[in-house]
């Protein structure tokens, strides 16, 4: 499965946590109705 990822590696929990932290922060106050893909470039 790793070979099908653009980044050629699995993500780490801290990388996903950064995306979640951003969405929960005031910095994302203007973000509405968006999809944030955090999948390493995997396209099923």
HTML snippet that shows the backbone in 3Dmol.js (N, CA, C, O; Angstrom):
<script src="https://3Dmol.org/build/3Dmol-min.js"></script>
<div id="view" style="width:600px;height:400px;position:relative"></div>
<script>
const pdb = `
ATOM      1  N   UNK A   1       0.820  -1.192   0.000  1.00  0.00           N
ATOM      2  CA  UNK A   1       0.000   0.000   0.000  1.00  0.00           C
ATOM      3  C   UNK A   1       0.867   1.260   0.000  1.00  0.00           C
ATOM      4  O   UNK A   1       0.498   2.254  -0.626  1.00  0.00           O
ATOM      5  N   UNK A   2       1.989   1.241   0.675  1.00  0.00           N
ATOM      6  CA  UNK A   2       2.848   2.420   0.745  1.00  0.00           C
ATOM      7  C   UNK A   2       3.291   2.853  -0.646  1.00  0.00           C
ATOM      8  O   UNK A   2       3.420   4.050  -0.903  1.00  0.00           O
ATOM      9  N   UNK A   3       3.523   1.920  -1.532  1.00  0.00           N
ATOM     10  CA  UNK A   3       3.976   2.270  -2.884  1.00  0.00           C
ATOM     11  C   UNK A   3       2.922   3.046  -3.667  1.00  0.00           C
ATOM     12  O   UNK A   3       3.254   3.710  -4.649  1.00  0.00           O
ATOM     13  N   UNK A   4       1.660   2.973  -3.253  1.00  0.00           N
ATOM     14  CA  UNK A   4       0.603   3.712  -3.947  1.00  0.00           C
ATOM     15  C   UNK A   4       0.446   5.136  -3.421  1.00  0.00           C
ATOM     16  O   UNK A   4      -0.358   5.902  -3.952  1.00  0.00           O
ATOM     17  N   UNK A   5       1.199   5.501  -2.389  1.00  0.00           N
ATOM     18  CA  UNK A   5       1.128   6.847  -1.823  1.00  0.00           C
ATOM     19  C   UNK A   5       2.132   7.763  -2.513  1.00  0.00           C
ATOM     20  O   UNK A   5       3.266   7.360  -2.773  1.00  0.00           O
ATOM     21  N   UNK A   6       1.726   8.976  -2.807  1.00  0.00           N
ATOM     22  CA  UNK A   6       2.625   9.941  -3.442  1.00  0.00           C
ATOM     23  C   UNK A   6       3.850  10.215  -2.584  1.00  0.00           C
ATOM     24  O   UNK A   6       4.948  10.404  -3.107  1.00  0.00           O
ATOM     25  N   UNK A   7       3.668  10.236  -1.272  1.00  0.00           N
ATOM     26  CA  UNK A   7       4.779  10.533  -0.368  1.00  0.00           C
ATOM     27  C   UNK A   7       5.634   9.311  -0.055  1.00  0.00           C
ATOM     28  O   UNK A   7       6.677   9.436   0.586  1.00  0.00           O
ATOM     29  N   UNK A   8       5.202   8.131  -0.500  1.00  0.00           N
ATOM     30  CA  UNK A   8       5.935   6.883  -0.309  1.00  0.00           C
ATOM     31  C   UNK A   8       6.183   6.527   1.155  1.00  0.00           C
ATOM     32  O   UNK A   8       7.183   5.887   1.480  1.00  0.00           O
ATOM     33  N   UNK A   9       5.278   6.940   2.032  1.00  0.00           N
ATOM     34  CA  UNK A   9       5.371   6.587   3.449  1.00  0.00           C
ATOM     35  C   UNK A   9       4.010   6.754   4.092  1.00  0.00           C
ATOM     36  O   UNK A   9       3.156   7.485   3.592  1.00  0.00           O
ATOM     37  N   UNK A  10       3.819   6.070   5.201  1.00  0.00           N
ATOM     38  CA  UNK A  10       2.588   6.215   5.972  1.00  0.00           C
ATOM     39  C   UNK A  10       2.672   7.503   6.785  1.00  0.00           C
ATOM     40  O   UNK A  10       3.759   7.953   7.148  1.00  0.00           O
ATOM     41  N   UNK A  11       1.539   8.073   7.057  1.00  0.00           N
ATOM     42  CA  UNK A  11       1.499   9.262   7.893  1.00  0.00           C
ATOM     43  C   UNK A  11       1.687   8.917   9.354  1.00  0.00           C
ATOM     44  O   UNK A  11       1.472   7.781   9.774  1.00  0.00           O
ATOM     45  N   UNK A  12       2.085   9.904  10.111  1.00  0.00           N
ATOM     46  CA  UNK A  12       2.270   9.738  11.552  1.00  0.00           C
ATOM     47  C   UNK A  12       1.116  10.421  12.278  1.00  0.00           C
ATOM     48  O   UNK A  12       0.589  11.424  11.798  1.00  0.00           O
ATOM     49  N   UNK A  13       0.723   9.890  13.426  1.00  0.00           N
ATOM     50  CA  UNK A  13      -0.386  10.493  14.172  1.00  0.00           C
ATOM     51  C   UNK A  13      -0.196  11.985  14.443  1.00  0.00           C
ATOM     52  O   UNK A  13      -1.166  12.742  14.439  1.00  0.00           O
ATOM     53  N   UNK A  14       1.041  12.410  14.677  1.00  0.00           N
ATOM     54  CA  UNK A  14       1.266  13.832  14.949  1.00  0.00           C
ATOM     55  C   UNK A  14       0.983  14.691  13.721  1.00  0.00           C
ATOM     56  O   UNK A  14       0.615  15.857  13.864  1.00  0.00           O
ATOM     57  N   UNK A  15       1.147  14.142  12.517  1.00  0.00           N
ATOM     58  CA  UNK A  15       0.838  14.897  11.300  1.00  0.00           C
ATOM     59  C   UNK A  15      -0.670  15.104  11.160  1.00  0.00           C
ATOM     60  O   UNK A  15      -1.118  16.179  10.763  1.00  0.00           O
ATOM     61  N   UNK A  16      -1.441  14.089  11.482  1.00  0.00           N
ATOM     62  CA  UNK A  16      -2.896  14.217  11.443  1.00  0.00           C
ATOM     63  C   UNK A  16      -3.358  15.154  12.555  1.00  0.00           C
ATOM     64  O   UNK A  16      -4.276  15.951  12.362  1.00  0.00           O
ATOM     65  N   UNK A  17      -2.720  15.054  13.716  1.00  0.00           N
ATOM     66  CA  UNK A  17      -3.070  15.923  14.842  1.00  0.00           C
ATOM     67  C   UNK A  17      -2.853  17.391  14.495  1.00  0.00           C
ATOM     68  O   UNK A  17      -3.616  18.247  14.942  1.00  0.00           O
ATOM     69  N   UNK A  18      -1.835  17.694  13.713  1.00  0.00           N
ATOM     70  CA  UNK A  18      -1.602  19.086  13.307  1.00  0.00           C
ATOM     71  C   UNK A  18      -2.754  19.615  12.456  1.00  0.00           C
ATOM     72  O   UNK A  18      -3.164  20.766  12.611  1.00  0.00           O
ATOM     73  N   UNK A  19      -3.273  18.786  11.566  1.00  0.00           N
ATOM     74  CA  UNK A  19      -4.411  19.199  10.739  1.00  0.00           C
ATOM     75  C   UNK A  19      -5.642  19.438  11.608  1.00  0.00           C
ATOM     76  O   UNK A  19      -6.367  20.413  11.411  1.00  0.00           O
ATOM     77  N   UNK A  20      -5.874  18.546  12.570  1.00  0.00           N
ATOM     78  CA  UNK A  20      -7.018  18.698  13.477  1.00  0.00           C
ATOM     79  C   UNK A  20      -6.853  19.936  14.344  1.00  0.00           C
ATOM     80  O   UNK A  20      -7.805  20.686  14.558  1.00  0.00           O
ATOM     81  N   UNK A  21      -5.636  20.146  14.843  1.00  0.00           N
ATOM     82  CA  UNK A  21      -5.361  21.318  15.679  1.00  0.00           C
ATOM     83  C   UNK A  21      -5.626  22.604  14.907  1.00  0.00           C
ATOM     84  O   UNK A  21      -6.191  23.554  15.449  1.00  0.00           O
ATOM     85  N   UNK A  22      -5.218  22.634  13.644  1.00  0.00           N
ATOM     86  CA  UNK A  22      -5.482  23.816  12.827  1.00  0.00           C
ATOM     87  C   UNK A  22      -6.980  24.066  12.693  1.00  0.00           C
ATOM     88  O   UNK A  22      -7.444  25.189  12.892  1.00  0.00           O
ATOM     89  N   UNK A  23      -7.735  23.027  12.357  1.00  0.00           N
ATOM     90  CA  UNK A  23      -9.173  23.198  12.159  1.00  0.00           C
ATOM     91  C   UNK A  23      -9.888  23.622  13.434  1.00  0.00           C
ATOM     92  O   UNK A  23     -10.921  24.288  13.368  1.00  0.00           O
ATOM     93  N   UNK A  24      -9.358  23.250  14.587  1.00  0.00           N
ATOM     94  CA  UNK A  24      -9.971  23.604  15.866  1.00  0.00           C
ATOM     95  C   UNK A  24      -9.470  24.942  16.405  1.00  0.00           C
ATOM     96  O   UNK A  24      -9.922  25.392  17.457  1.00  0.00           O
ATOM     97  N   UNK A  25      -8.555  25.568  15.705  1.00  0.00           N
ATOM     98  CA  UNK A  25      -7.944  26.801  16.200  1.00  0.00           C
ATOM     99  C   UNK A  25      -8.610  28.045  15.615  1.00  0.00           C
ATOM    100  O   UNK A  25      -9.339  27.958  14.627  1.00  0.00           O
ATOM    101  N   UNK A  26      -8.361  29.191  16.222  1.00  0.00           N
ATOM    102  CA  UNK A  26      -8.867  30.450  15.672  1.00  0.00           C
ATOM    103  C   UNK A  26      -8.319  30.740  14.270  1.00  0.00           C
ATOM    104  O   UNK A  26      -8.940  31.484  13.511  1.00  0.00           O
ATOM    105  N   UNK A  27      -7.186  30.173  13.926  1.00  0.00           N
ATOM    106  CA  UNK A  27      -6.606  30.394  12.597  1.00  0.00           C
ATOM    107  C   UNK A  27      -7.509  29.868  11.487  1.00  0.00           C
ATOM    108  O   UNK A  27      -7.394  30.299  10.339  1.00  0.00           O
ATOM    109  N   UNK A  28      -8.398  28.949  11.816  1.00  0.00           N
ATOM    110  CA  UNK A  28      -9.308  28.377  10.826  1.00  0.00           C
ATOM    111  C   UNK A  28     -10.702  28.997  10.904  1.00  0.00           C
ATOM    112  O   UNK A  28     -11.665  28.425  10.393  1.00  0.00           O
ATOM    113  N   UNK A  29     -10.811  30.143  11.528  1.00  0.00           N
ATOM    114  CA  UNK A  29     -12.134  30.750  11.727  1.00  0.00           C
ATOM    115  C   UNK A  29     -12.829  31.124  10.415  1.00  0.00           C
ATOM    116  O   UNK A  29     -14.053  31.257  10.387  1.00  0.00           O
ATOM    117  N   UNK A  30     -12.081  31.291   9.347  1.00  0.00           N
ATOM    118  CA  UNK A  30     -12.674  31.655   8.062  1.00  0.00           C
ATOM    119  C   UNK A  30     -12.866  30.436   7.160  1.00  0.00           C
ATOM    120  O   UNK A  30     -13.329  30.578   6.029  1.00  0.00           O
ATOM    121  N   UNK A  31     -12.521  29.253   7.638  1.00  0.00           N
ATOM    122  CA  UNK A  31     -12.672  28.014   6.872  1.00  0.00           C
ATOM    123  C   UNK A  31     -14.077  27.478   7.101  1.00  0.00           C
ATOM    124  O   UNK A  31     -14.461  27.182   8.233  1.00  0.00           O
ATOM    125  N   UNK A  32     -14.845  27.356   6.017  1.00  0.00           N
ATOM    126  CA  UNK A  32     -16.197  26.806   6.111  1.00  0.00           C
ATOM    127  C   UNK A  32     -16.432  25.850   4.956  1.00  0.00           C
ATOM    128  O   UNK A  32     -16.021  26.120   3.827  1.00  0.00           O
ATOM    129  N   UNK A  33     -17.079  24.754   5.230  1.00  0.00           N
ATOM    130  CA  UNK A  33     -17.475  23.818   4.186  1.00  0.00           C
ATOM    131  C   UNK A  33     -16.337  23.270   3.359  1.00  0.00           C
ATOM    132  O   UNK A  33     -16.503  23.042   2.160  1.00  0.00           O
ATOM    133  N   UNK A  34     -15.188  23.053   3.965  1.00  0.00           N
ATOM    134  CA  UNK A  34     -14.032  22.546   3.228  1.00  0.00           C
ATOM    135  C   UNK A  34     -13.731  21.110   3.629  1.00  0.00           C
ATOM    136  O   UNK A  34     -14.032  20.681   4.743  1.00  0.00           O
ATOM    137  N   UNK A  35     -13.135  20.383   2.707  1.00  0.00           N
ATOM    138  CA  UNK A  35     -12.654  19.034   2.989  1.00  0.00           C
ATOM    139  C   UNK A  35     -11.135  19.109   3.023  1.00  0.00           C
ATOM    140  O   UNK A  35     -10.499  19.515   2.050  1.00  0.00           O
ATOM    141  N   UNK A  36     -10.571  18.718   4.137  1.00  0.00           N
ATOM    142  CA  UNK A  36      -9.118  18.714   4.277  1.00  0.00           C
ATOM    143  C   UNK A  36      -8.641  17.272   4.145  1.00  0.00           C
ATOM    144  O   UNK A  36      -8.789  16.471   5.069  1.00  0.00           O
ATOM    145  N   UNK A  37      -8.071  16.952   2.993  1.00  0.00           N
ATOM    146  CA  UNK A  37      -7.573  15.594   2.757  1.00  0.00           C
ATOM    147  C   UNK A  37      -6.193  15.452   3.379  1.00  0.00           C
ATOM    148  O   UNK A  37      -5.268  16.189   3.039  1.00  0.00           O
ATOM    149  N   UNK A  38      -6.067  14.509   4.280  1.00  0.00           N
ATOM    150  CA  UNK A  38      -4.769  14.207   4.902  1.00  0.00           C
ATOM    151  C   UNK A  38      -4.520  12.720   4.699  1.00  0.00           C
ATOM    152  O   UNK A  38      -4.644  11.920   5.627  1.00  0.00           O
ATOM    153  N   UNK A  39      -4.166  12.363   3.463  1.00  0.00           N
ATOM    154  CA  UNK A  39      -4.044  10.949   3.122  1.00  0.00           C
ATOM    155  C   UNK A  39      -2.754  10.611   2.383  1.00  0.00           C
ATOM    156  O   UNK A  39      -2.639   9.529   1.806  1.00  0.00           O
ATOM    157  N   UNK A  40      -1.803  11.502   2.393  1.00  0.00           N
ATOM    158  CA  UNK A  40      -0.513  11.194   1.772  1.00  0.00           C
ATOM    159  C   UNK A  40      -0.540  11.072   0.262  1.00  0.00           C
ATOM    160  O   UNK A  40       0.396  10.535  -0.332  1.00  0.00           O
ATOM    161  N   UNK A  41      -1.586  11.555  -0.364  1.00  0.00           N
ATOM    162  CA  UNK A  41      -1.681  11.486  -1.814  1.00  0.00           C
ATOM    163  C   UNK A  41      -2.334  10.226  -2.338  1.00  0.00           C
ATOM    164  O   UNK A  41      -2.305   9.976  -3.543  1.00  0.00           O
ATOM    165  N   UNK A  42      -2.931   9.416  -1.454  1.00  0.00           N
ATOM    166  CA  UNK A  42      -3.592   8.175  -1.870  1.00  0.00           C
ATOM    167  C   UNK A  42      -4.916   8.498  -2.538  1.00  0.00           C
ATOM    168  O   UNK A  42      -5.740   9.223  -1.980  1.00  0.00           O
ATOM    169  N   UNK A  43      -5.116   7.969  -3.711  1.00  0.00           N
ATOM    170  CA  UNK A  43      -6.374   8.144  -4.440  1.00  0.00           C
ATOM    171  C   UNK A  43      -6.939   6.775  -4.766  1.00  0.00           C
ATOM    172  O   UNK A  43      -6.411   6.064  -5.620  1.00  0.00           O
ATOM    173  N   UNK A  44      -8.011   6.409  -4.086  1.00  0.00           N
ATOM    174  CA  UNK A  44      -8.619   5.089  -4.293  1.00  0.00           C
ATOM    175  C   UNK A  44      -9.412   5.066  -5.576  1.00  0.00           C
ATOM    176  O   UNK A  44      -9.997   4.040  -5.921  1.00  0.00           O
TER     177      UNK A  44
END
`;
const viewer = $3Dmol.createViewer("view");
viewer.addModel(pdb, "pdb");
viewer.setStyle({}, {cartoon: {color: "spectrum"}});
viewer.zoomTo();
viewer.render();
</script>
